[in-house]
Amino acid sequence: MKNVVITGTSRGIGFELAQQFANNDCKVLALSRNDKPLKDLNHKNITTLSVDLGVESDIQKVTSFVNENWKNVDILINNAGKLINKPFTELSTDDFLEVYKVNVFGVAELTKAMIPFLKQNSHVVTISSMGGVQGSMKFPGLAAYSSAKGAVITLSELLAEEYKDTGIAFNVLALGAVQTEMLEEAFPDYKAPLSAKEMADYIYNFSLTGNKFYNGKILEVSSSTP
């Protein structure tokens, strides 16, 4: 029975992932500012915590839970994301900070907090975007979002190098468009080729086995090129 920490579990990919791990006999710590959707499922293998990744005391809640109940973490999935769609000249510093707070700083702080509980063969999977990959097509209006998604790619490469002697693997999945609530809010008329459940299936399998084949790698999970 693996211990799995997942962020951004109130809806979309994270919501589906938490259930998939739990239904396959994993213990799941599901983190989201709104923990009601998963809490209402009352699944015996899911513990929910209402967490704002930008608040230090909330990160401490996660650390305390793992320390008191699990002692180790097998899989950490940094899935939570914040997207603001505005023309570049309308993006304020506060907009950038709001996006980076979740997509970069939150990833860094939670990963840092979990490092003491990660062990050999643990896998840290960070969900990025094709918009953060050099040479990929970029969508106008996503300057804050895409640049943040590029930042966590570099962060994961660095962590893989820094912790290569520990046996902990750090990998990134750069996703193409997925039909989630976040996408619908930003681009109401766009229809993505994959559902949240379909992408969750892929991430689930990669999280369990990808660390055997990859470390410090960015895998582009997109059915289109670039």
Secondary structure, DSSP 8 states (H G I E B T S, - for coil): --EEEEE--SSHHHHHHHHHHHHTT-EEEEEES--HHHHTT--TTEEEEE--TT-HHHHHHHHHHHHHHTS-EEEEEE---------GGG--HHHHHHHHIIIIIHHHHHHHHHGGGEEEEEEEEEEEEGGGSTTS---TT-HHHHHHHHHHHHHHHHHHHHTTTTT-EEEEEEE--EE-HHHHHH-TT---SEEHHHHHHHHHHHHHHGGGT-SS-EEEE-SS--
